[in-house]
Amino acid sequence: MRGAVVVAAIAAVPPTLAAVLTFLQARAANRRTAQQDALGVARALGDLQGTVGRVEASVERIDQGVVELRERVARLEGARPARARS
């Protein structure tokens, strides 16, 4: 009986070891994939932040132009004679 148990244990070691090694390899591959995905997302987020910054700068320039235009119109309206305003 002891011999059968020893033979069974010896026979069970290689498949079990192979399963454990395969599991560890799969986890390592998943971690690498997750890190690569995270780097891609971080890169895309950085690009998006740069684009948003450029859009904000453009909107700020347009806003400044509108303010200057309003000031010019207000000066012109103020310079017109009272009769021409009606």
C-alpha positions, 0 to 999 in steps of 0.5 A: 500500500505504501508503494502505491501511495509513493508512486501516486505522489510521484506521478502527481508532482509533474502535472501539479508543478506544471499547473502552478508554473502555468498559473504564475506565468499567466499572472505575470503576463496579465501584470505586464499587459495591465502595465502596458495598458496603464502606460497607454492610458497615461500617455493618452491622458497627457495628450488630452491635457495638452489639447485641453490646455491649447483649447483653453488658451484659444478660448482665452484669446477669443474672450480677450478679443470680445472684451476689446471689441465691446470696449471699442463699441462702447467708446464709439457709442459714447462718442456719437451725438445724443440725437444719432443714438435714437 
